[in-house]
Amino acid sequence: MPLRIRCEIPADIAPIAALTAAAFLDVAHSSHTEHFIVDALRRAGQLSLSLVAESGDAIVGHVAVSPVSISDGGDGWYGLGPLSVAPERQGRGIGSRLVEQALAALRRRGAAGCVVLGEPEYYGRFGFRAEPALWLPGVPPQYFQAIAFREPMPTGNVSYQKAFDARG
């Protein structure tokens, strides 16, 4: 069945939550709160981009994008994630398609750049790299990566939305 990437609609909210919880259920480094984070971002009006991957009538992937703050005052930066793919559909390029579409949408919107917390091998293929000028306190620097869409690269601590503290 062909894969279709589109923006979320209200009817997608519950399926996105279920998909996200399932996608992170067996992930060792997960806080298992990713579905709460997406809902909290939406409630706070900070879900800048919410894309679903649909196959037939089923949502099989989702990516969230929200604004981040940088201590030097650099603006126009966003955080990619959580990124979720149905466990039985992982490894088939769905996550890659979602990341590519999200980055393309940010570029069209004139964003300055995007950060992600994740596996360097996976996100490096999209142009993300560990950037010494940006850091996320308490996180090993190789797992916190950035991609700049325009110069100059900001410098400082990156802060995600308060929704990332959601626990239920």
HELIX and SHEET records of a PDB file:
HELIX    1   1 PRO A   10  ASP A   12  5                                   3    
HELIX    2   2 ILE A   13  PHE A   24  1                                  12    
HELIX    3   3 GLU A   34  ARG A   43  1                                  10    
HELIX    4   4 PRO A   87  ARG A   89  5                                   3    
HELIX    5   5 ILE A   94  ARG A  108  1                                  15    
HELIX    6   6 PRO A  120  GLY A  124  1                                   5    
HELIX    7   7 PRO A  141  TYR A  143  5                                   3    
HELIX    8   8 LYS A  162  ASP A  165  5                                   4    
SHEET    1   A 7 LEU A   3  CYS A   7  0                                        
SHEET    2   A 7 LEU A  49  SER A  55 -1                                        
SHEET    3   A 7 ALA A  58  PRO A  67 -1                                        
SHEET    4   A 7 TRP A  77  VAL A  85 -1                                        
SHEET    5   A 7 GLY A 113  LEU A 117  1                                        
SHEET    6   A 7 PHE A 144  ALA A 148 -1                                        
SHEET    7   A 7 ARG A 129  ALA A 130 -1                                        
SHEET    1   B 3 SER A  69  ILE A  70  0                                        
SHEET    2   B 3 GLY A 156  SER A 159 -1                                        
SHEET    3   B 3 LEU A 134  TRP A 135  1                                        
END                                                                             
